[in-house]
């Protein structure tokens, strides 16, 4: 498998109730279609060979015999097709009839999984025809003919011996709706993919509940959950079915067919490594699995080989649905609004708690007219409101120096006034020149000392002002800058509380946009226009003299596009993926896309160049993060040495760079 991807699908084929022969042909056609589309794992609805709504016909020997014959026909016509699929049918073991799922692969029935929980309430009367599986039935079932004797039970996991990330188990419809689903036991026993063969009728509001249920099961069990629902052809007598198919991974819906749509086939490419990484990260999963093993019988494992996985060969297969180029930012406007409000509230509440704890009535913010300090001031104002402190207690300090442009200076001053903060201007050019004289620095040499002297002078001023007023210095640096070390040690790297320390640069921009929209909606057009102009200003530390009236020092031309670095940061920290996989994902997400603000299209060479830069900077700059100030954790990716990221400052990145060297520019 290429980087852990697996293509899966749900099918809700056309169906004729009680016509097993016709239904078998539809199932065979679906399996062939799946193979043609590179699908490795396919699941059909509950009792799809007979139809779920056969009612008392289930007690007819003719129907069950026809179902078994149809299963044999399905296997015979799919023996050369490398798709693992699960179909539903009624089967009798001794004197007991079960509602079952037959898991098939290359002409064989690998296992038969009976339904554990049989509903007999409201519109459901399944106990009239089926017996719930209680674990005491024989561990095999005789299907006869070419199918022979097959493993039977709910203690079965099918493993792909060519890839340890793939382990498949199944449950049937109602099994998912009980408090302790079989899927939970399956996951704790090692299953990473749960197949659910379902016939779930519709009533008002049920589709939303069903979706949340599938999301929840895939989230708490840290697995892929592939849910196939009976289609509208099952609608008969007193019930309506909609074919609401769902595929979820770790709590995120990857694919969904809307209820009552004409879509009968729903597919998604699943990143199976995410399951492994989440289970490794969340150590209580292993603890729970260990406890469960002490109370339950051992599982049986059946090994197969999905060697024809479309991602296992160099087919140039692309990830269905694509890879999100901005993993920190929701793609829909509605979700962005929700996310921004949630993040802003967390930032403000974290700072408000600190202000209350130290009984502070004032705060000092260094205001540059850039995005980060703008967000820091807006969050500080919100925190003051939460604490009931007058905003005049916010001392917004602008400190023009050699690189300050008129645009950023004006925006800083205007923003301070509009937010109700107290504005203080301290020009630091002369004090920095005096410092140059003291240490013997040539003012005409624009080196690292030239730049860092300004940053440290500003921090010194902010700290001293805080001491004078009993205030707290608010840090403005963001998560992306911390990852790259794009800050001056003991300069802007240091503060008394960093409100942006968990916010990546790509999200900072959207948060400021959100504040601008809020201001406009409230009729504060002037504040909205100030924020929009700040958003349009190139990202820069402004530590070098400007080019006339324009900014000469553009951060993204020096360290690379934040769009790329945030992408790398997310997959390095959140998932711990290899450089090769991150490069593959970056190409899938960004290749050919024009970089924000430059108009230059991303190429493989550009992606690889900045990826190399990212790893070098990330490793070499850990010493700045090892002593970073407090700041509230907002997202799943965080660099605080007291929380999510503990890394030695002396670690080297040679192993990661060697991986990049092996990539070249031809493996996307």
C-alpha positions in Angstrom: 0.0 0.0 0.0 1.4 3.4 -0.9 1.7 5.4 2.3 -1.1 3.5 4.1 -4.0 4.4 1.7 -6.9 2.0 1.0 -9.9 2.6 -1.3 -13.2 1.4 0.2 -16.8 1.7 -0.8 -20.4 1.0 0.2 -23.0 -0.2 -2.4 -26.8 0.0 -2.2 -27.6 -1.9 -5.4 -31.0 -2.3 -7.1 -32.9 -5.0 -5.3 -36.0 -7.1 -5.8 -37.4 -8.4 -2.5 -37.2 -12.2 -2.3 -35.6 -12.5 -5.8 -32.2 -13.8 -4.8 -31.1 -14.6 -8.4 -31.7 -11.0 -9.6 -30.1 -9.6 -6.5 -27.0 -11.8 -7.0 -26.5 -10.4 -10.5 -26.7 -6.8 -9.2 -24.2 -7.6 -6.5 -21.8 -9.2 -9.0 -22.0 -6.1 -11.2 -21.2 -3.9 -8.2 -18.2 -6.0 -7.3 -16.9 -5.8 -10.9 -17.5 -2.0 -10.9 -15.6 -1.7 -7.6 -12.7 -3.6 -9.1 -12.6 -1.3 -12.1 -12.4 1.7 -9.8 -9.5 0.4 -7.7 -11.6 -0.4 -4.7 -10.2 -3.0 -2.3 -12.9 -3.3 0.3 -16.7 -3.2 -0.4 -19.7 -3.6 1.8 -23.3 -4.2 0.9 -26.5 -3.7 3.0 -28.0 -6.1 5.5 -29.7 -9.2 4.0 -29.0 -7.8 0.5 -29.2 -11.2 -1.2 -32.8 -11.7 -0.1 -33.9 -8.2 0.8 -34.4 -7.1 4.4 -38.2 -6.8 4.1 -39.0 -10.4 3.3 -40.8 -10.8 6.7 -42.4 -14.2 7.1 -40.8 -15.4 3.9 -37.6 -15.8 5.9 -39.3 -18.9 7.4 -39.6 -20.4 3.9 -36.9 -23.0 3.1 -37.1 -22.0 -0.5 -35.8 -18.5 0.2 -32.9 -19.6 2.4 -31.9 -22.2 -0.2 -32.1 -19.6 -2.9 -29.9 -17.3 -0.8 -27.2 -19.9 -0.4 -27.3 -20.7 -4.1 -27.0 -16.9 -4.9 -24.0 -16.7 -2.6 -22.3 -19.5 -4.4 -23.1 -17.8 -7.7 -21.6 -14.5 -6.4 -18.4 -16.3 -5.3 -18.1 -18.2 -8.6 -18.3 -14.9 -10.7 -15.9 -13.0 -8.5 -13.2 -15.6 -8.0 -10.8 -13.5 -10.2 -11.7 -10.2 -8.7 -9.3 -8.9 -6.0 -12.0 -7.1 -4.0 -12.9 -8.2 -0.4 -16.7 -7.7 0.0 -19.4 -8.5 2.6 -23.0 -9.4 1.7 -26.0 -10.2 3.9 -28.2 -13.3 3.9 -30.2 -15.5 6.3 -28.4 -18.7 7.3 -29.4 -21.6 9.5 -27.0 -23.4 11.9 -28.7 -26.4 13.4 -32.2 -25.3 14.4 -31.3 -21.7 14.6 -31.7 -19.0 11.9 -29.2 -16.1 12.0 -29.1 -12.8 10.2 -25.5 -12.9 8.8 -22.8 -11.2 6.8 -20.7 -13.4 4.5 -17.2 -11.9 3.9 -16.0 -13.0 0.5 -12.7 -12.7 -1.4 -11.6 -14.2 -4.7 -14.3 -16.8 -4.9 -14.3 -17.9 -1.3 -16.4 -17.1 1.8 -13.7 -16.2 4.4 -16.1 -16.0 7.3 -19.8 -15.7 8.3 -20.5 -13.1 10.9 -23.9 -13.3 12.7 -25.9 -10.4 14.0 -25.6 -10.1 17.8 -28.5 -7.7 18.7 -31.9 -8.4 17.1 -34.3 -5.5 17.5 -37.9 -6.2 18.4 -39.4 -2.8 19.2 -41.3 -0.1 17.4 -41.4 -1.1 13.7 -38.9 -3.9 14.1 -39.9 -7.5 14.5 -36.7 -9.4 13.7 -36.9 -11.7 16.7 -39.9 -13.3 14.9 -37.4 -14.6 12.2 -33.9 -14.5 13.6 -32.1 -15.5 16.8 -29.4 -13.2 18.4 -25.9 -14.6 18.4 -24.9 -15.4 21.9 -21.4 -16.9 21.4 -22.5 -20.5 22.1 -23.2 -21.6 18.5 -20.7 -23.8 16.6 -17.6 -21.9 15.5 -18.1 -22.9 11.8 -21.0 -23.3 9.5 -21.5 -25.6 6.5 -22.4 -23.8 3.3 -22.1 -26.9 1.1 -20.7 -27.4 -2.4 -17.7 -25.3 -3.4 -18.1 -23.1 -0.4 -17.6 -25.9 2.2 -17.2 -25.2 5.9 -16.6 -21.6 6.9 -15.6 -20.0 10.2 -18.7 -18.6 12.0 -18.9 -16.2 14.9 -18.3 -12.6 15.9 -14.8 -13.2 17.1 -13.2 -13.1 13.7 -10.8 -10.5 12.2 -9.6 -10.7 8.6 -6.0 -9.4 8.3 -4.1 -8.3 5.2 -0.8 -10.1 5.6 0.8 -7.7 3.1 0.0 -4.7 5.3 -0.4 -4.7 9.1 -2.5 -1.6 9.1 -5.5 -3.5 7.6 -7.6 -5.7 9.9 -11.3 -6.0 9.1 -14.2 -7.0 11.2 -18.0 -6.7 10.8 -21.2 -6.0 12.6 -24.8 -5.7 11.4 -27.1 -2.7 11.7 -28.5 -2.8 15.3 -25.2 -3.9 16.6 -24.0 -0.3 16.1 -26.9 1.2 18.1 -26.5 -0.6 21.4 -24.4 0.9 24.2 -21.5 -1.5 23.9 -21.2 -2.4 20.2 -19.4 -5.5 18.9 -17.3 -3.0 16.9 -15.7 -1.7 20.1 -14.5 -5.2 21.0 -13.3 -5.7 17.4 -11.3 -2.5 17.6 -9.8 -3.4 20.9 -8.8 -6.8 19.5 -7.0 -5.0 16.6 -9.5 -4.4 13.9 -8.9 -1.1 12.0 -11.9 -1.3 9.6 -15.4 -2.1 10.7 -17.9 -3.1 8.1 -21.6 -2.5 8.9 -24.2 -4.1 6.8 -27.4 -2.2 7.6 -31.0 -1.8 6.7 -32.0 1.3 8.6 -35.4 2.7 7.7 -36.0 6.4 7.7 -38.0 8.5 10.1 -37.7 12.2 10.7 -34.3 13.1 12.1 -32.9 9.6 11.9 -30.4 10.4 9.2 -28.6 13.0 11.3 -28.6 10.7 14.3 -27.2 7.8 12.1 -24.4 10.0 10.8 -23.4 11.2 14.3 -23.5 7.5 15.5 -21.1 6.4 12.7 -18.9 9.4 13.4 -18.9 8.6 17.1 -18.1 4.9 16.6 -15.2 5.6 14.3 -13.9 8.3 16.7 -14.0 6.4 20.0 -12.8 3.2 18.4 -10.2 5.0 16.4 -11.1 3.1 13.3 -12.5 3.3 9.8 -16.2 2.6 9.8 -17.8 1.6 6.5 -21.6 1.7 6.7 -23.8 0.4 3.8 -27.5 1.1 4.1 -30.4 -0.5 2.2 -31.7 1.5 -0.7 -35.1 2.7 -1.7 -35.9 -0.6 -3.4 -36.4 -2.0 0.2 -39.2 0.5 0.8 -42.3 -1.6 1.1 -45.6 -1.8 3.1 -44.8 0.3 6.3 -41.2 1.4 6.0 -39.1 3.7 3.8 -35.4 3.2 3.2 -33.0 5.8 1.8 -29.6 4.2 1.0 -27.8 6.5 3.5 -24.2 5.2 3.1 -21.4 6.6 5.3 -17.6 6.1 5.5 -15.9 7.6 8.5 -12.3 7.6 9.7 -11.3 8.6 13.3 -14.5 10.6 13.7 -14.4 12.4 10.3 -16.9 11.5 7.6 -14.9 10.9 4.5 -17.8 10.1 2.2 -21.6 10.1 2.4 -24.5 9.5 0.0 -27.3 11.7 1.0 -30.6 10.0 1.9 -32.9 9.3 -1.0 -30.3 10.3 -3.6 -29.8 8.3 -6.7 -26.2 7.5 -5.7 -25.9 3.7 -5.2 -22.1 3.7 -4.8 -20.1 5.6 -2.2 -16.3 5.4 -2.1 -13.5 6.9 -0.1 -9.7 6.6 0.1 -8.8 5.9 3.8 -5.5 6.8 5.3 -5.0 3.7 7.5 -1.9 5.1 9.1 -3.9 7.7 10.8 -5.6 5.0 12.8 -2.3 3.5 13.9 -0.9 7.0 14.8 -4.0 7.9 16.9 -3.9 4.6 18.7 -0.2 5.0 19.4 -0.7 8.6 20.6 -3.7 7.8 22.8 -2.0 5.4 25.2 -5.3 4.6 27.0 -6.5 2.8 23.9 -3.9 0.1 24.6 -4.8 0.1 28.3 -8.4 -0.5 27.4 -7.4 -3.3 24.9 -5.3 -5.0 27.6 -8.2 -4.9 30.1 -10.6 -6.3 27.5 -8.3 -9.2 26.6 -8.5 -10.3 30.2 -12.2 -10.7 30.1 -13.0 -12.0 26.6 -12.0 -15.1 24.6 -9.3 -14.7 22.0 -10.2 -13.7 18.5 -9.6 -15.8 15.4 -7.6 -14.3 12.6 -7.9 -15.0 8.9 -5.0 -13.9 6.7 -5.4 -12.7 3.1 -3.4 -10.6 0.8 -4.8 -7.4 -0.8 -1.8 -7.2 -3.2 -3.9 -5.5 -5.9 -4.5 -2.4 -3.8 -4.5 0.5 -6.3 -2.1 2.4 -4.0 0.4 -0.5 -3.8 1.5 0.0 -7.4 2.9 3.0 -9.2 -0.4 3.7 -11.0 -0.3 7.4 -10.4 -3.6 7.0 -8.4 -4.8 10.2 -6.8 -6.6 10.4 -3.5 -10.3 10.6 -4.0 -11.6 13.9 -2.9 -8.0 15.3 -2.8 -5.9 16.4 0.2 -6.9 19.5 2.1 -4.2 22.1 1.4 -5.1 24.0 4.6 -5.5 21.4 7.3 -5.8 24.1 10.1 -8.6 25.9 8.3 -12.1 24.5 7.7 -13.0 24.5 4.0 -16.6 25.7 4.3 -17.5 29.3 5.3 -19.9 28.2 7.9 -17.4 25.9 9.6 -14.8 28.7 9.4 -17.1 31.0 11.3 -17.7 28.4 14.0 -14.0 27.6 14.3 -12.9 31.2 14.5 -15.4 31.9 17.3 -14.3 28.8 19.2 -10.6 29.7 18.8 -11.1 33.3 19.8 -13.1 32.3 22.9 -10.4 29.9 24.0 -7.6 32.4 23.5 -9.5 35.1 25.4 -10.5 32.8 28.2 -7.0 31.6 28.7 -5.7 35.1 29.0 -8.6 36.2 31.2 -7.8 33.4 33.6 -4.2 34.6 33.9 -5.3 38.2 34.4 -7.7 37.2 37.2 -5.1 35.0 38.8 -2.5 37.7 39.1 -5.1 40.5 39.8 -3.8 42.4 36.8 -5.7 45.5 35.6 -3.4 46.3 32.7 -1.5 44.6 29.9 1.2 45.7 27.5 1.1 44.8 23.8 3.8 45.6 21.3 1.9 46.7 18.2 3.6 46.6 14.8 0.7 46.9 12.4 1.1 43.2 11.3 -1.2 40.3 11.6 0.1 38.7 14.8 0.2 41.8 17.0 -3.2 42.8 15.6 -4.7 39.5 16.7 -3.0 39.7 20.1 -4.5 43.1 20.7 -8.0 42.0 19.7 -7.8 38.9 21.9 -6.5 41.0 24.8 -9.4 43.4 24.4 -11.8 40.5 24.5 -10.1 39.1 27.6 -10.4 42.5 29.3 -14.1 42.5 28.5 -14.5 39.1 30.0 -12.8 40.3 33.2 -14.8 43.5 33.3 -11.6 45.6 33.0 -11.6 48.9 31.1 -9.8 48.6 27.8 -7.8 51.7 28.6 -5.8 49.4 30.8 -4.3 47.9 27.6 -1.1 49.8 26.8 -0.5 49.4 23.1 3.1 50.3 22.3 4.3 51.1 18.8 8.1 51.3 18.5 9.1 52.5 15.1 12.6 51.7 13.9 14.7 51.4 10.8 12.3 49.1 8.9 9.0 50.6 9.9 6.8 51.8 7.0 4.2 54.5 7.1 1.5 51.9 6.3 2.1 49.6 9.3 2.7 52.6 11.6 -0.6 54.2 10.7 -2.5 50.9 11.0 -0.9 50.2 14.4 -1.9 53.6 15.8 -5.4 53.5 14.3 -6.1 50.0 15.6 -5.0 51.0 19.1 -7.4 53.9 19.2 -10.3 52.0 17.7 -10.0 49.2 20.2 -10.0 51.6 23.1 -6.4 50.8 24.2 -4.0 53.4 25.5 -1.5 54.2 22.7 2.1 54.9 23.5 4.8 55.6 20.9 8.5 55.1 21.6 10.9 55.6 18.6 13.8 53.2 19.2 16.1 54.2 16.5 18.4 56.4 18.7 18.5 53.9 21.5 19.4 51.1 19.1 22.1 53.3 17.5 23.5 53.9 21.0 23.5 50.2 21.6 25.4 49.7 18.3 28.0 52.1 19.5 28.3 50.3 22.8 28.9 46.9 21.2 30.8 48.1 18.2 28.2 47.2 15.6 28.5 49.0 12.2 25.1 50.5 11.5 25.6 50.0 7.8 26.0 46.2 8.2 22.5 44.8 8.1 23.3 41.4 9.6 21.6 39.3 12.3 22.9 41.6 15.0 21.4 44.6 13.3 18.0 42.9 13.2 18.0 41.2 16.6 19.1 44.3 18.4 15.9 46.0 17.5 13.7 43.0 18.5 15.5 42.8 21.9 15.2 46.5 22.5 11.5 46.3 21.9 11.1 43.4 24.4 13.1 45.3 27.0 10.9 48.3 26.7 7.7 46.2 26.9 9.0 44.4 30.0 10.0 47.6 31.7 6.7 49.3 31.0 4.9 46.2 32.4 7.0 46.5 35.6 6.1 50.2 35.8 2.4 49.6 35.5 2.0 46.2 37.2 1.0 44.8 33.9 1.6 41.6 31.9 3.4 41.5 28.6 1.3 39.8 25.9 3.3 37.7 23.4 2.3 38.0 19.8 4.3 35.2 18.1 2.3 32.4 16.4 2.7 28.6 16.1 4.2 28.8 12.6 7.0 31.2 13.8 7.7 28.9 16.7 8.0 25.9 14.5 10.5 27.7 12.2 12.3 29.6 14.9 11.4 32.8 13.1 11.8 35.0 16.2 14.6 36.6 18.1 15.7 34.6 21.2 14.9 36.7 24.2 13.3 39.2 21.9 9.9 38.7 20.4 10.3 35.0 21.5 9.8 36.1 25.1 6.7 37.5 26.9 4.7 36.8 30.0 1.8 35.1 28.2 1.6 34.1 24.5 -1.9 34.3 23.2 -1.0 33.2 19.7 1.4 30.4 20.5 -1.1 27.7 19.4 -2.3 29.5 16.3 -0.7 28.7 12.9 -0.2 31.6 10.5 -2.8 30.4 8.0 -5.4 30.5 10.8 -4.2 33.9 12.1 -5.3 35.4 8.8 -8.8 33.9 9.0 -9.2 35.0 12.6 -8.3 38.6 11.7 -10.7 38.3 8.8 -13.4 37.1 11.2 -12.8 40.1 13.4 -13.1 42.4 10.4 -16.4 40.8 9.4 -17.7 41.1 12.9 -16.8 44.8 13.0 -18.6 45.4 9.7 -21.7 43.5 10.8 -21.8 45.8 13.9 -21.5 48.9 11.7 -17.9 49.7 12.8 -16.7 50.2 9.2 -13.6 52.1 10.2 -12.2 49.2 12.3 -13.2 46.7 9.6 -11.2 48.8 7.0 -8.2 49.0 9.2 -8.2 45.2 9.7 -8.6 44.6 5.9 -5.6 46.8 5.2 -3.6 44.9 7.7 -4.6 41.7 6.0 -3.4 43.1 2.7 0.0 44.0 4.1 2.9 41.6 3.3 4.1 39.6 6.3 7.3 41.1 7.5 9.3 41.7 10.7 10.3 45.2 9.3 13.8 45.0 10.7 15.6 46.2 7.5 15.3 49.6 5.9 12.3 49.9 3.5 12.6 50.2 -0.2 11.3 53.7 -0.4 7.9 53.5 1.2 7.5 49.8 0.6 8.4 46.9 2.8 11.8 45.4 1.7 11.9 42.4 4.0 9.1 39.9 3.1 9.1 36.9 5.4 7.7 34.3 2.9 10.4 35.1 0.4 13.0 34.3 3.1 11.7 31.3 5.0 9.1 30.1 2.5 5.3 30.2 2.1 3.5 29.7 5.4 0.9 27.8 3.4 3.5 25.1 2.8 5.1 25.3 6.3 1.7 24.9 8.0 1.0 21.9 5.9 4.3 20.3 6.8 3.8 21.3 10.5 0.4 19.6 10.7 1.5 16.3 9.3 4.8 16.2 11.2 3.3 17.0 14.6 -0.3 15.8 14.4 0.4 12.5 12.6 4.2 11.9 12.7 4.2 10.9 9.1 7.4 10.2 7.2 8.9 12.9 4.9 8.1 10.8 1.8 4.4 10.6 2.8 4.2 14.3 3.6 5.8 15.1 0.3 3.3 12.8 -1.5 0.4 14.6 0.3 1.8 18.0 -0.3 2.0 17.3 -4.0 -1.5 15.9 -4.0 -2.8 19.0 -2.2 -0.7 21.9 -3.7 1.1 20.9 -6.9 0.2 23.5 -9.6 -1.6 25.7 -7.1 -0.5 29.3 -7.0 1.2 30.4 -3.8 -0.7 32.9 -1.8 0.4 36.5 -2.6 3.0 35.6 -5.2 1.2 34.0 -8.2 4.0 31.5 -8.6 2.7 27.9 -9.0 4.0 25.2 -6.7 6.3 22.7 -8.4 7.8 19.5 -7.0 11.1 21.3 -6.7 9.6 24.2 -4.7 7.8 21.8 -2.4 10.9 19.8 -1.8 13.0 22.9 -1.3 10.9 24.3 1.5 10.3 21.0 3.0 14.0 20.6 3.5 14.1 24.1 4.9 11.3 23.2 7.3 13.0 20.2 8.8 16.3 22.1 9.2 14.7 25.0 10.9 12.4 22.9 13.0 15.2 20.8 14.5 17.7 23.6 14.9 15.3 26.1 16.6 14.0 23.8 19.4 16.0 25.7 21.9 13.7 28.7 21.5 10.7 26.5 22.2 12.2 24.8 25.2 11.8 28.0 27.2 8.7 29.5 25.6 6.1 31.4 27.8 2.8 30.0 28.9 0.0 30.1 26.3 -3.3 28.3 26.0 -3.5 25.2 23.8 -6.1 25.7 21.2 -5.7 22.9 18.6 -4.4 19.4 18.4 -1.0 20.8 17.2 1.0 22.6 19.9 4.7 23.2 20.6 4.7 23.9 24.3 7.4 21.9 26.1 5.0 21.5 29.0 2.3 20.0 26.9 2.4 18.4 23.5 6.0 18.6 22.4 9.0 17.5 24.3 12.1 17.5 22.1 15.8 17.7 22.9 17.4 20.9 21.7 20.4 19.0 20.5 18.6 16.5 18.2 19.7 16.4 14.6 17.6 16.0 11.4 20.0 13.9 9.3 17.6 10.9 9.1 14.8 13.1 7.9 17.0 14.9 5.3 18.3 11.5 4.0 14.6 10.6 3.4 14.2 13.8 1.4 17.3 13.1 -0.6 15.8 9.8 -1.7 12.7 11.4 -3.0 14.0 13.3 -6.0 11.3 15.1 -7.9 9.5 12.2 -9.6 7.5 10.4 -6.9 4.2 12.3 -6.7 
